[in-house]
């Protein structure tokens, strides 16, 4: 059986709150996700190591650890459902006692990072917090609770350094995947970058120069802005794709692009 590896975000974890009161940590689609069609229509055995709230740095961490645990695995197809340059980053989890104690202790003693913290039995599918990291956005409602952090992140997101980190790490992921898969492709879901701004022009440049070779979608607009679905009937309460949304994305966008590869 052919094998496919999926490295994605919450859109590949397939978080889907049916109701606004559902818990996003446990409410998710188990069947009919976009990558499930790789099995039902193409006959792939699919390995999914996606995580909700991850930026490219945490995707690279998860992939590196997975490959370390499975050094002999090789895939016919690897797809990165990656990040565009979005208004959020992953940071050490300063909101938890573990994060504060761990990083303050190492700062005081100047000790090396304790690699024992990084366990090799990580559940790669969901819990990015096992890396001691959280997704932080200055746009989130409680973002101003930590004023210094809010100001720092606000000045960083969508800048040239942020763009370079996003696209540079995406490229690192893709080149690493090429050592483990015959065919490697990438697609993204929804970007909010203003490509008429100076920062947006830099972002467009880095995206083109660093990762366009692996883009699943050939249309430049789709490469930059990602796949954007706004039809409310295709979205759940938390604005992720519902079952019909996954089916729509697969049938109208992902499948036609894969068919063009003659896999």
VOLO-445173 format. One record per atom (N, C-alpha, C): x, y, z; residue number from 1. Coordinates in Angstrom, 2 decimals. Example, Ala and Ser with C-alpha at 12.3 -4.5 7.8 and 13.67 -1.06 7.14 Angstrom:
# VOLO-445173
13.19; -5.69; 7.80; 1
12.30; -4.50; 7.80; 1
13.20; -3.30; 7.80; 1
12.85; -2.25; 7.08; 2
13.67; -1.06; 7.14; 2
12.90; 0.03; 7.87; 2
END
This chain:
# VOLO-445173
0.83; -1.20; 0.00; 1
0.00; 0.00; 0.00; 1
0.87; 1.25; 0.00; 1
0.49; 2.23; -0.81; 2
1.20; 3.51; -0.83; 2
1.03; 4.22; 0.51; 2
2.03; 5.02; 0.86; 3
2.01; 5.70; 2.16; 3
2.10; 7.21; 1.98; 3
1.30; 7.94; 2.76; 4
1.30; 9.40; 2.72; 4
1.50; 9.95; 4.12; 4
2.27; 11.00; 4.21; 5
2.51; 11.69; 5.48; 5
1.88; 13.08; 5.41; 5
1.10; 13.43; 6.42; 6
0.48; 14.75; 6.51; 6
1.06; 15.48; 7.72; 6
1.59; 16.66; 7.48; 7
2.08; 17.52; 8.56; 7
1.29; 18.81; 8.47; 7
0.38; 19.03; 9.41; 8
-0.52; 20.15; 9.25; 8
-0.81; 20.92; 10.53; 8
-1.83; 21.76; 10.43; 9
-2.28; 22.61; 11.53; 9
-3.62; 22.09; 12.03; 9
-4.38; 22.94; 12.68; 10
-5.70; 22.54; 13.18; 10
-6.63; 22.12; 12.06; 10
-6.36; 22.60; 10.85; 11
-7.21; 22.24; 9.71; 11
-6.98; 20.80; 9.28; 11
-5.86; 20.21; 9.70; 12
-5.59; 18.80; 9.41; 12
-5.84; 17.92; 10.63; 12
-5.68; 18.50; 11.84; 13
-6.20; 17.84; 13.03; 13
-7.71; 17.71; 12.87; 13
-8.29; 18.71; 12.18; 14
-9.72; 18.77; 11.89; 14
-10.53; 19.08; 13.14; 14
-10.04; 20.09; 13.87; 15
-10.81; 20.64; 14.97; 15
-12.11; 21.20; 14.40; 15
-13.21; 20.90; 15.03; 16
-14.50; 21.37; 14.51; 16
-15.52; 21.42; 15.64; 16
-15.77; 22.61; 16.16; 17
-16.79; 22.77; 17.19; 17
-18.16; 22.80; 16.53; 17
-18.94; 21.78; 16.79; 18
-20.29; 21.75; 16.23; 18
-21.15; 22.86; 16.83; 18
-20.80; 23.20; 18.07; 19
-21.53; 24.21; 18.82; 19
-20.53; 25.12; 19.50; 19
-20.88; 26.37; 19.72; 20
-19.94; 27.31; 20.33; 20
-19.53; 26.89; 21.73; 20
-20.30; 26.02; 22.37; 21
-19.98; 25.58; 23.72; 21
-19.09; 24.35; 23.75; 21
-18.80; 23.77; 22.59; 22
-17.93; 22.60; 22.53; 22
-16.50; 22.99; 22.92; 22
-15.76; 22.02; 23.41; 23
-14.35; 22.22; 23.76; 23
-13.51; 21.89; 22.54; 23
-12.78; 22.88; 22.01; 24
-12.00; 22.68; 20.79; 24
-10.89; 21.64; 20.98; 24
-10.49; 21.40; 22.23; 25
-9.41; 20.44; 22.47; 25
-9.86; 19.00; 22.24; 25
-11.15; 18.76; 22.32; 26
-11.65; 17.40; 22.14; 26
-12.64; 17.28; 21.00; 26
-13.15; 18.41; 20.49; 27
-14.17; 18.36; 19.45; 27
-13.49; 18.41; 18.09; 27
-13.51; 17.29; 17.39; 28
-12.86; 17.24; 16.09; 28
-13.51; 16.18; 15.22; 28
-13.32; 16.32; 13.93; 29
-13.85; 15.37; 12.96; 29
-12.92; 14.16; 12.91; 29
-13.47; 12.98; 12.90; 30
-12.68; 11.76; 12.86; 30
-12.71; 11.09; 11.49; 30
-13.71; 11.39; 10.67; 31
-13.82; 10.81; 9.34; 31
-14.22; 11.90; 8.36; 31
-13.90; 11.68; 7.09; 32
-14.28; 12.65; 6.07; 32
-13.45; 13.91; 6.07; 32
-12.24; 13.84; 6.65; 33
-11.31; 14.97; 6.60; 33
-10.64; 15.00; 5.23; 33
-10.07; 16.11; 4.85; 34
-9.52; 16.23; 3.50; 34
-8.49; 15.12; 3.23; 34
-7.67; 14.77; 4.22; 35
-6.64; 13.76; 3.98; 35
-7.18; 12.34; 4.07; 35
-8.38; 12.16; 4.61; 36
-8.99; 10.83; 4.59; 36
-9.28; 10.36; 3.18; 36
-9.53; 11.33; 2.29; 37
-9.82; 10.98; 0.89; 37
-8.59; 10.40; 0.18; 37
-7.39; 10.65; 0.72; 38
-6.21; 10.01; 0.16; 38
-6.29; 8.50; 0.30; 38
-6.92; 8.07; 1.38; 39
-7.09; 6.63; 1.60; 39
-8.27; 6.09; 0.80; 39
-9.41; 6.77; 0.88; 40
-10.62; 6.23; 0.26; 40
-10.61; 6.33; -1.26; 40
-9.92; 7.33; -1.83; 41
-9.93; 7.50; -3.28; 41
-8.62; 7.11; -3.96; 41
-7.51; 7.15; -3.22; 42
-6.22; 6.83; -3.83; 42
-5.55; 5.60; -3.22; 42
-6.09; 5.12; -2.11; 43
-5.53; 3.91; -1.50; 43
-4.28; 4.11; -0.68; 43
-4.04; 5.33; -0.18; 44
-2.88; 5.59; 0.65; 44
-3.14; 5.19; 2.10; 44
-2.10; 4.69; 2.74; 45
-2.09; 4.60; 4.20; 45
-1.58; 5.94; 4.71; 45
-2.39; 6.63; 5.51; 46
-2.08; 8.01; 5.88; 46
-1.58; 8.10; 7.32; 46
-0.44; 8.77; 7.50; 47
0.07; 9.11; 8.82; 47
-0.09; 10.61; 9.01; 47
-0.79; 11.00; 10.07; 48
-1.09; 12.41; 10.31; 48
-0.41; 12.87; 11.59; 48
0.55; 13.80; 11.48; 49
1.22; 14.32; 12.68; 49
0.97; 15.81; 12.82; 49
-0.25; 16.20; 12.58; 50
-0.63; 17.61; 12.64; 50
-0.87; 18.05; 14.08; 50
-0.90; 19.36; 14.30; 51
-1.16; 19.92; 15.63; 51
-1.91; 21.22; 15.54; 51
-2.87; 21.40; 16.43; 52
-3.62; 22.65; 16.46; 52
-2.79; 23.79; 17.03; 52
-2.87; 24.96; 16.42; 53
-2.17; 26.13; 16.94; 53
-0.69; 26.19; 16.65; 53
-0.19; 25.31; 15.80; 54
1.25; 25.29; 15.56; 54
1.67; 26.32; 14.52; 54
2.85; 26.88; 14.71; 55
3.48; 27.65; 13.65; 55
4.56; 26.76; 13.03; 55
5.27; 27.21; 12.00; 56
6.25; 26.32; 11.36; 56
7.33; 25.79; 12.29; 56
7.69; 26.56; 13.31; 57
8.73; 26.08; 14.21; 57
8.30; 24.81; 14.94; 57
7.04; 24.77; 15.37; 58
6.56; 23.61; 16.10; 58
6.28; 22.44; 15.16; 58
5.92; 22.75; 13.92; 59
5.76; 21.68; 12.93; 59
7.11; 21.02; 12.66; 59
8.16; 21.83; 12.56; 60
9.50; 21.28; 12.35; 60
9.92; 20.43; 13.54; 60
9.59; 20.89; 14.75; 61
9.92; 20.12; 15.95; 61
9.21; 18.77; 15.94; 61
7.91; 18.78; 15.63; 62
7.14; 17.53; 15.62; 62
7.65; 16.58; 14.56; 62
7.95; 17.11; 13.36; 63
8.44; 16.28; 12.27; 63
9.80; 15.67; 12.62; 63
10.68; 16.49; 13.17; 64
12.01; 16.01; 13.54; 64
11.92; 14.87; 14.54; 64
11.07; 15.03; 15.54; 65
10.92; 14.01; 16.56; 65
10.27; 12.75; 15.99; 65
9.31; 12.93; 15.11; 66
8.66; 11.76; 14.50; 66
9.66; 10.96; 13.67; 66
10.44; 11.65; 12.86; 67
11.41; 10.96; 12.02; 67
12.51; 10.32; 12.85; 67
12.84; 10.94; 13.98; 68
13.83; 10.35; 14.89; 68
13.32; 9.03; 15.46; 68
12.02; 8.99; 15.75; 69
11.42; 7.78; 16.29; 69
11.16; 6.72; 15.23; 69
11.09; 7.16; 13.96; 70
10.77; 6.24; 12.87; 70
11.76; 6.42; 11.72; 70
13.04; 6.14; 11.96; 71
14.09; 6.45; 10.98; 71
13.99; 5.67; 9.67; 71
13.30; 4.56; 9.68; 72
13.25; 3.73; 8.48; 72
11.99; 3.93; 7.65; 72
11.11; 4.84; 8.09; 73
9.89; 5.08; 7.33; 73
10.18; 5.89; 6.07; 73
9.52; 5.54; 4.99; 74
9.62; 6.29; 3.74; 74
8.22; 6.38; 3.13; 74
7.91; 7.53; 2.55; 75
6.56; 7.79; 2.06; 75
6.56; 8.05; 0.56; 75
5.46; 7.68; -0.06; 76
5.28; 7.98; -1.47; 76
4.89; 9.45; -1.67; 76
4.20; 10.00; -0.69; 77
3.71; 11.37; -0.78; 77
3.77; 12.01; 0.60; 77
4.26; 13.25; 0.67; 78
4.22; 14.02; 1.91; 78
3.60; 15.38; 1.60; 78
2.64; 15.77; 2.40; 79
1.97; 17.06; 2.20; 79
2.09; 17.88; 3.47; 79
2.65; 19.07; 3.33; 80
2.70; 20.04; 4.41; 80
1.51; 20.97; 4.26; 80
0.55; 20.88; 5.17; 81
-0.52; 21.89; 5.26; 81
0.04; 22.93; 6.21; 81
0.69; 23.92; 5.62; 82
1.55; 24.80; 6.39; 82
0.93; 26.14; 6.72; 82
1.76; 27.01; 7.23; 83
1.32; 28.34; 7.63; 83
1.77; 29.39; 6.62; 83
0.89; 30.31; 6.37; 84
1.29; 31.57; 5.77; 84
1.78; 32.46; 6.92; 84
2.17; 33.68; 6.62; 85
2.60; 34.60; 7.67; 85
1.36; 35.18; 8.33; 85
0.99; 34.60; 9.46; 86
-0.24; 34.96; 10.15; 86
0.05; 35.77; 11.41; 86
-0.95; 36.45; 11.98; 87
-0.70; 37.30; 13.16; 87
-0.62; 36.50; 14.46; 87
0.20; 35.46; 14.46; 88
0.43; 34.70; 15.68; 88
1.77; 33.96; 15.57; 88
2.34; 33.66; 16.71; 89
3.59; 32.91; 16.78; 89
3.49; 31.94; 17.95; 89
4.36; 30.93; 17.95; 90
4.47; 30.05; 19.11; 90
5.58; 30.56; 20.00; 90
5.30; 30.61; 21.30; 91
6.26; 31.12; 22.28; 91
6.34; 30.14; 23.45; 91
7.41; 30.20; 24.26; 92
7.44; 29.39; 25.48; 92
6.21; 29.69; 26.33; 92
5.67; 28.67; 26.95; 93
4.39; 28.79; 27.63; 93
4.55; 29.51; 28.97; 93
4.64; 30.84; 28.92; 94
4.88; 31.63; 30.12; 94
3.66; 31.70; 31.02; 94
2.51; 31.26; 30.54; 95
1.31; 31.35; 31.35; 95
1.17; 30.18; 32.32; 95
2.01; 29.16; 32.16; 96
1.93; 28.00; 33.03; 96
3.09; 28.00; 34.02; 96
2.84; 27.50; 35.21; 97
3.88; 27.45; 36.23; 97
5.11; 26.71; 35.72; 97
4.87; 25.62; 34.96; 98
5.99; 24.86; 34.39; 98
6.89; 25.76; 33.56; 98
6.27; 26.54; 32.68; 99
7.06; 27.39; 31.79; 99
7.87; 28.42; 32.54; 99
7.25; 29.12; 33.50; 100
7.94; 30.14; 34.26; 100
9.10; 29.54; 35.06; 100
8.81; 28.46; 35.78; 101
9.85; 27.85; 36.62; 101
11.00; 27.32; 35.79; 101
10.67; 26.64; 34.71; 102
11.70; 26.00; 33.89; 102
12.63; 27.03; 33.27; 102
12.06; 28.05; 32.64; 103
12.91; 29.01; 31.94; 103
13.64; 29.94; 32.90; 103
13.04; 30.30; 34.02; 104
13.74; 31.12; 35.01; 104
14.89; 30.34; 35.63; 104
14.67; 29.06; 35.92; 105
15.72; 28.23; 36.51; 105
16.93; 28.14; 35.59; 105
16.67; 27.91; 34.32; 106
17.78; 27.78; 33.38; 106
18.49; 29.12; 33.16; 106
17.74; 30.21; 33.26; 107
18.35; 31.53; 33.10; 107
19.27; 31.83; 34.28; 107
18.85; 31.43; 35.49; 108
19.66; 31.71; 36.69; 108
20.92; 30.86; 36.73; 108
20.77; 29.59; 36.40; 109
21.91; 28.67; 36.56; 109
22.77; 28.58; 35.31; 109
22.26; 29.14; 34.21; 110
22.97; 29.09; 32.93; 110
23.25; 27.65; 32.49; 110
22.35; 26.76; 32.87; 111
22.51; 25.37; 32.48; 111
22.03; 25.18; 31.05; 111
22.47; 24.08; 30.45; 112
22.00; 23.73; 29.13; 112
20.53; 23.36; 29.21; 112
19.83; 23.52; 28.07; 113
18.44; 23.11; 28.02; 113
18.33; 21.62; 28.34; 113
17.42; 21.28; 29.22; 114
17.23; 19.90; 29.64; 114
16.48; 19.13; 28.56; 114
17.21; 18.36; 27.78; 115
16.58; 17.65; 26.67; 115
15.65; 16.54; 27.14; 115
15.72; 16.20; 28.44; 116
14.79; 15.20; 28.96; 116
13.36; 15.72; 28.95; 116
13.22; 17.05; 28.89; 117
11.88; 17.64; 28.81; 117
11.20; 17.19; 27.52; 117
11.99; 16.99; 26.47; 118
11.44; 16.60; 25.17; 118
11.27; 15.08; 25.16; 118
10.07; 14.64; 25.38; 119
9.81; 13.21; 25.46; 119
9.64; 12.62; 24.07; 119
10.05; 11.39; 23.90; 120
9.93; 10.74; 22.61; 120
8.64; 9.94; 22.47; 120
7.74; 10.10; 23.46; 121
6.43; 9.45; 23.34; 121
5.34; 10.51; 23.13; 121
5.71; 11.60; 22.47; 122
4.77; 12.70; 22.23; 122
3.62; 12.22; 21.35; 122
2.41; 12.67; 21.68; 123
1.26; 12.46; 20.80; 123
1.34; 13.55; 19.74; 123
1.94; 13.22; 18.59; 124
2.18; 14.22; 17.56; 124
0.87; 14.77; 16.97; 124
-0.21; 14.05; 17.14; 125
-1.43; 14.42; 16.44; 125
-2.06; 15.70; 16.96; 125
-1.98; 15.96; 18.28; 126
-2.79; 17.05; 18.80; 126
-2.08; 18.05; 19.70; 126
-1.37; 17.59; 20.74; 127
-1.06; 18.48; 21.84; 127
0.29; 19.17; 21.70; 127
0.30; 20.34; 21.08; 128
1.55; 21.07; 20.91; 128
2.08; 21.57; 22.24; 128
1.21; 21.67; 23.26; 129
1.65; 22.13; 24.57; 129
2.67; 21.20; 25.21; 129
2.76; 19.96; 24.72; 130
3.76; 19.05; 25.24; 130
5.18; 19.51; 24.89; 130
5.28; 20.49; 23.99; 131
6.58; 21.08; 23.68; 131
6.87; 22.27; 24.59; 131
5.99; 22.56; 25.55; 132
6.17; 23.73; 26.39; 132
5.96; 25.01; 25.60; 132
5.04; 24.99; 24.63; 133
4.82; 26.12; 23.74; 133
3.34; 26.38; 23.57; 133
2.99; 27.64; 23.36; 134
1.61; 27.99; 23.07; 134
1.58; 28.93; 21.87; 134
0.44; 28.98; 21.21; 135
0.24; 29.93; 20.12; 135
-0.26; 31.23; 20.73; 135
0.40; 32.33; 20.38; 136
0.04; 33.63; 20.96; 136
-0.19; 34.63; 19.84; 136
-1.28; 35.37; 19.94; 137
-1.60; 36.39; 18.96; 137
-1.99; 37.68; 19.67; 137
-1.48; 38.82; 19.22; 138
-1.90; 40.09; 19.82; 138
-3.36; 40.41; 19.51; 138
-3.97; 39.64; 18.60; 139
-5.37; 39.87; 18.26; 139
-6.32; 39.10; 19.17; 139
-5.80; 38.17; 19.98; 140
-6.70; 37.41; 20.83; 140
-7.22; 38.29; 21.95; 140
-8.39; 37.94; 22.45; 141
-9.11; 38.82; 23.37; 141
-8.35; 39.09; 24.66; 141
-7.58; 38.11; 25.14; 142
-6.83; 38.31; 26.38; 142
-5.39; 38.73; 26.11; 142
-5.13; 39.17; 24.88; 143
-3.76; 39.47; 24.49; 143
-3.12; 40.59; 25.27; 143
-3.92; 41.54; 25.76; 144
-3.35; 42.69; 26.46; 144
-3.13; 42.41; 27.94; 144
-3.43; 41.19; 28.41; 145
-3.23; 40.87; 29.82; 145
-1.77; 40.96; 30.21; 145
-0.89; 40.63; 29.29; 146
0.54; 40.75; 29.53; 146
1.03; 41.87; 28.60; 146
1.15; 43.06; 29.13; 147
1.40; 44.24; 28.30; 147
2.72; 44.14; 27.54; 147
3.78; 43.71; 28.21; 148
5.09; 43.63; 27.56; 148
5.06; 42.61; 26.43; 148
4.43; 41.47; 26.67; 149
4.35; 40.43; 25.65; 149
3.51; 40.92; 24.48; 149
2.41; 41.57; 24.79; 150
1.52; 42.10; 23.75; 150
2.27; 43.08; 22.85; 150
3.02; 43.98; 23.45; 151
3.75; 44.98; 22.67; 151
4.84; 44.33; 21.82; 151
5.51; 43.34; 22.37; 152
6.58; 42.67; 21.63; 152
6.03; 41.93; 20.42; 152
4.98; 41.13; 20.63; 153
4.42; 40.34; 19.55; 153
3.77; 41.24; 18.51; 153
3.13; 42.31; 18.95; 154
2.48; 43.24; 18.01; 154
3.49; 43.86; 17.05; 154
4.69; 44.14; 17.56; 155
5.73; 44.74; 16.73; 155
6.40; 43.73; 15.81; 155
6.25; 42.45; 16.15; 156
6.94; 41.41; 15.39; 156
6.12; 40.84; 14.25; 156
4.83; 40.56; 14.49; 157
4.04; 39.85; 13.48; 157
3.93; 40.67; 12.20; 157
4.06; 39.97; 11.09; 158
3.96; 40.51; 9.73; 158
5.11; 41.42; 9.36; 158
6.20; 41.37; 10.14; 159
7.40; 42.12; 9.76; 159
8.26; 41.25; 8.84; 159
9.33; 41.83; 8.31; 160
10.25; 41.07; 7.47; 160
10.88; 39.90; 8.24; 160
11.35; 40.10; 9.50; 161
11.88; 38.94; 10.23; 161
10.85; 37.83; 10.41; 161
9.60; 38.19; 10.70; 162
8.55; 37.19; 10.87; 162
8.34; 36.43; 9.56; 162
8.28; 37.15; 8.48; 163
8.08; 36.53; 7.17; 163
9.22; 35.60; 6.82; 163
10.43; 36.02; 7.09; 164
11.60; 35.20; 6.77; 164
11.62; 33.92; 7.60; 164
11.24; 34.03; 8.87; 165
11.17; 32.85; 9.73; 165
10.13; 31.87; 9.20; 165
8.93; 32.36; 8.87; 166
7.85; 31.50; 8.40; 166
8.25; 30.76; 7.13; 166
8.68; 31.49; 6.13; 167
8.97; 30.86; 4.84; 167
10.29; 30.09; 4.88; 167
11.25; 30.57; 5.67; 168
12.50; 29.85; 5.79; 168
12.32; 28.49; 6.46; 168
11.52; 28.46; 7.51; 169
11.29; 27.19; 8.20; 169
10.39; 26.29; 7.36; 169
9.43; 26.86; 6.66; 170
8.65; 26.04; 5.73; 170
9.58; 25.33; 4.74; 170
10.55; 26.07; 4.23; 171
11.49; 25.46; 3.28; 171
12.31; 24.36; 3.97; 171
12.72; 24.60; 5.21; 172
13.47; 23.58; 5.95; 172
12.64; 22.31; 6.10; 172
11.37; 22.48; 6.42; 173
10.47; 21.33; 6.55; 173
10.38; 20.58; 5.23; 173
10.18; 21.32; 4.15; 174
9.99; 20.70; 2.84; 174
11.24; 19.96; 2.38; 174
12.40; 20.53; 2.62; 175
13.63; 19.86; 2.21; 175
13.90; 18.63; 3.07; 175
13.52; 18.69; 4.35; 176
13.63; 17.52; 5.21; 176
12.67; 16.42; 4.73; 176
11.46; 16.81; 4.37; 177
10.49; 15.83; 3.86; 177
10.99; 15.16; 2.58; 177
11.74; 15.90; 1.78; 178
12.25; 15.32; 0.53; 178
13.21; 14.17; 0.78; 178
13.79; 14.10; 1.96; 179
14.68; 12.97; 2.27; 179
13.88; 11.73; 2.67; 179
12.57; 11.90; 2.86; 180
11.74; 10.80; 3.35; 180
10.54; 10.51; 2.45; 180
10.38; 11.23; 1.34; 181
9.21; 11.02; 0.49; 181
9.56; 11.25; -0.98; 181
8.89; 10.50; -1.85; 182
9.11; 10.64; -3.29; 182
8.60; 11.98; -3.80; 182
7.40; 12.35; -3.35; 183
6.76; 13.59; -3.79; 183
6.42; 14.41; -2.57; 183
6.79; 15.70; -2.57; 184
6.53; 16.61; -1.45; 184
5.81; 17.84; -1.96; 184
4.68; 18.16; -1.33; 185
3.91; 19.33; -1.73; 185
3.42; 20.07; -0.49; 185
3.03; 21.32; -0.72; 186
2.58; 22.18; 0.37; 186
1.35; 22.98; -0.06; 186
0.42; 23.14; 0.86; 187
-0.65; 24.11; 0.65; 187
-0.97; 24.77; 1.99; 187
-1.57; 25.95; 1.93; 188
-1.84; 26.72; 3.13; 188
-3.32; 27.10; 3.18; 188
-3.80; 27.36; 4.38; 189
-5.18; 27.79; 4.56; 189
-5.20; 29.23; 5.08; 189
-5.68; 30.13; 4.24; 190
-6.01; 31.51; 4.63; 190
-4.86; 32.34; 5.20; 190
-4.49; 33.37; 4.48; 191
-3.51; 34.36; 4.94; 191
-4.20; 35.72; 5.01; 191
-3.75; 36.55; 5.94; 192
-4.33; 37.89; 6.06; 192
-3.30; 38.98; 5.79; 192
-2.22; 38.62; 5.13; 193
-1.17; 39.59; 4.83; 193
-1.66; 40.59; 3.79; 193
-1.35; 41.87; 4.01; 194
-1.64; 42.91; 3.02; 194
-0.47; 42.98; 2.05; 194
-0.65; 42.40; 0.86; 195
0.46; 42.31; -0.08; 195
0.72; 43.60; -0.85; 195
-0.03; 44.66; -0.53; 196
0.27; 45.97; -1.12; 196
1.22; 46.77; -0.24; 196
1.44; 46.32; 0.99; 197
2.33; 47.02; 1.91; 197
3.78; 46.63; 1.63; 197
4.72; 47.40; 2.19; 198
6.13; 47.07; 2.03; 198
6.42; 45.70; 2.63; 198
5.88; 45.45; 3.84; 199
6.08; 44.16; 4.48; 199
5.47; 43.03; 3.65; 199
4.31; 43.33; 3.05; 200
3.65; 42.32; 2.23; 200
4.44; 41.98; 0.98; 200
5.10; 42.96; 0.41; 201
5.92; 42.71; -0.77; 201
7.12; 41.83; -0.41; 201
7.71; 42.07; 0.77; 202
8.79; 41.21; 1.23; 202
8.28; 39.79; 1.46; 202
7.08; 39.68; 2.07; 203
6.52; 38.37; 2.33; 203
6.30; 37.60; 1.03; 203
5.79; 38.30; 0.03; 204
5.57; 37.69; -1.28; 204
6.89; 37.22; -1.88; 204
7.92; 38.03; -1.72; 205
9.24; 37.68; -2.25; 205
9.79; 36.42; -1.57; 205
9.74; 36.39; -0.24; 206
10.26; 35.23; 0.48; 206
9.46; 33.98; 0.16; 206
8.14; 34.11; 0.06; 207
7.29; 32.96; -0.26; 207
7.67; 32.38; -1.62; 207
7.86; 33.26; -2.59; 208
8.20; 32.81; -3.94; 208
9.58; 32.17; -3.99; 208
10.56; 32.83; -3.38; 209
11.94; 32.37; -3.48; 209
12.22; 31.12; -2.65; 209
11.52; 30.97; -1.53; 210
11.87; 29.90; -0.60; 210
11.00; 28.65; -0.70; 210
9.75; 28.80; -1.16; 211
8.90; 27.60; -1.11; 211
8.00; 27.38; -2.31; 211
8.06; 28.23; -3.32; 212
7.13; 28.09; -4.45; 212
7.35; 26.78; -5.21; 212
8.56; 26.24; -5.16; 213
8.87; 24.99; -5.85; 213
7.96; 23.84; -5.40; 213
7.52; 23.89; -4.15; 214
6.75; 22.77; -3.58; 214
5.25; 23.05; -3.51; 214
4.81; 24.22; -3.98; 215
3.40; 24.58; -3.84; 215
2.49; 23.61; -4.60; 215
1.46; 23.13; -3.93; 216
0.50; 22.23; -4.55; 216
-0.38; 22.98; -5.56; 216
-0.78; 24.19; -5.20; 217
-1.62; 24.99; -6.09; 217
-0.74; 25.87; -6.97; 217
-1.02; 25.89; -8.26; 218
-0.17; 26.64; -9.19; 218
-0.54; 28.11; -9.27; 218
-1.75; 28.46; -8.93; 219
-2.19; 29.85; -8.99; 219
-1.46; 30.67; -7.93; 219
-0.83; 31.78; -8.36; 220
-0.03; 32.58; -7.43; 220
-0.86; 33.15; -6.30; 220
-2.09; 33.57; -6.60; 221
-2.95; 34.11; -5.55; 221
-3.23; 33.05; -4.49; 221
-3.48; 31.83; -4.94; 222
-3.75; 30.75; -4.00; 222
-2.50; 30.40; -3.21; 222
-1.34; 30.50; -3.83; 223
-0.09; 30.23; -3.12; 223
0.11; 31.24; -2.00; 223
-0.18; 32.51; -2.27; 224
0.06; 33.56; -1.29; 224
-1.02; 33.59; -0.22; 224
-2.26; 33.62; -0.64; 225
-3.36; 33.81; 0.29; 225
-3.87; 32.50; 0.89; 225
-3.46; 31.39; 0.28; 226
-3.93; 30.11; 0.78; 226
-5.34; 29.82; 0.34; 226
-5.82; 28.67; 0.76; 227
-7.18; 28.26; 0.45; 227
-8.11; 28.94; 1.45; 227
-9.00; 29.77; 0.96; 228
-9.90; 30.52; 1.83; 228
-11.34; 30.14; 1.51; 228
-12.04; 29.59; 2.49; 229
-13.43; 29.19; 2.33; 229
-14.28; 29.98; 3.32; 229
-15.22; 30.76; 2.81; 230
-16.02; 31.65; 3.66; 230
-17.49; 31.28; 3.72; 230
-17.91; 30.31; 2.92; 231
-19.30; 29.87; 2.94; 231
-19.63; 29.31; 4.32; 231
-20.56; 29.93; 5.07; 232
-20.84; 29.48; 6.44; 232
-21.37; 28.06; 6.52; 232
-21.92; 27.54; 5.43; 233
-22.43; 26.18; 5.46; 233
-21.30; 25.15; 5.43; 233
-20.09; 25.61; 5.12; 234
-18.94; 24.72; 5.04; 234
-18.03; 24.85; 6.27; 234
-18.44; 25.68; 7.22; 235
-17.62; 25.94; 8.40; 235
-18.36; 25.58; 9.68; 235
-17.58; 25.25; 10.71; 236
-18.19; 24.94; 12.00; 236
-18.19; 26.20; 12.86; 236
-18.56; 26.05; 14.14; 237
-18.71; 27.21; 15.02; 237
-17.40; 27.93; 15.29; 237
-16.27; 27.24; 15.17; 238
-14.97; 27.89; 15.41; 238
-14.29; 28.29; 14.10; 238
-15.04; 28.25; 13.01; 239
-14.60; 28.71; 11.69; 239
-13.62; 27.76; 11.02; 239
-13.47; 26.56; 11.54; 240
-12.74; 25.53; 10.82; 240
-13.71; 24.84; 9.85; 240
-13.16; 24.03; 8.97; 241
-13.99; 23.31; 8.02; 241
-14.81; 22.23; 8.73; 241
-16.10; 22.16; 8.39; 242
-16.90; 21.02; 8.84; 242
-16.76; 19.90; 7.82; 242
-17.53; 18.82; 7.97; 243
-17.40; 17.68; 7.05; 243
-17.62; 18.09; 5.60; 243
-18.63; 18.92; 5.38; 244
-18.90; 19.38; 4.02; 244
-17.79; 20.30; 3.51; 244
-17.19; 21.05; 4.42; 245
-16.08; 21.92; 4.05; 245
-14.86; 21.14; 3.62; 245
-14.56; 20.06; 4.36; 246
-13.44; 19.20; 3.99; 246
-13.70; 18.55; 2.63; 246
-14.93; 18.11; 2.42; 247
-15.29; 17.49; 1.15; 247
-15.16; 18.49; 0.00; 247
-15.59; 19.72; 0.25; 248
-15.51; 20.78; -0.77; 248
-14.04; 21.09; -1.09; 248
-13.22; 21.26; -0.05; 249
-11.80; 21.57; -0.27; 249
-11.11; 20.46; -1.04; 249
-11.43; 19.23; -0.70; 250
-10.83; 18.09; -1.40; 250
-11.27; 18.06; -2.86; 250
-12.56; 18.08; -3.08; 251
-13.10; 17.89; -4.43; 251
-12.75; 19.03; -5.37; 251
-12.76; 20.26; -4.87; 252
-12.61; 21.42; -5.75; 252
-11.19; 21.97; -5.83; 252
-10.35; 21.61; -4.90; 253
-9.01; 22.21; -4.88; 253
-7.89; 21.17; -4.77; 253
-7.92; 20.36; -3.72; 254
-6.79; 19.48; -3.44; 254
-6.72; 18.32; -4.43; 254
-7.83; 17.64; -4.67; 255
-7.84; 16.51; -5.59; 255
-7.43; 16.91; -7.01; 255
-7.99; 17.99; -7.58; 256
-7.55; 18.38; -8.93; 256
-6.06; 18.65; -9.01; 256
-5.50; 19.25; -7.95; 257
-4.07; 19.53; -7.95; 257
-3.26; 18.23; -7.89; 257
-3.70; 17.29; -7.07; 258
-3.00; 16.01; -6.98; 258
-3.13; 15.21; -8.28; 258
-4.31; 15.29; -8.91; 259
-4.49; 14.58; -10.19; 259
-3.50; 15.08; -11.24; 259
-3.16; 16.36; -11.14; 260
-2.20; 16.92; -12.09; 260
-0.80; 16.41; -11.91; 260
-0.52; 15.76; -10.79; 261
0.81; 15.22; -10.51; 261
1.00; 13.82; -11.06; 261
-0.10; 13.20; -11.49; 262
-0.06; 11.83; -12.01; 262
0.60; 10.87; -11.04; 262
0.15; 10.90; -9.81; 263
0.72; 10.04; -8.77; 263
0.41; 8.57; -9.03; 263
END
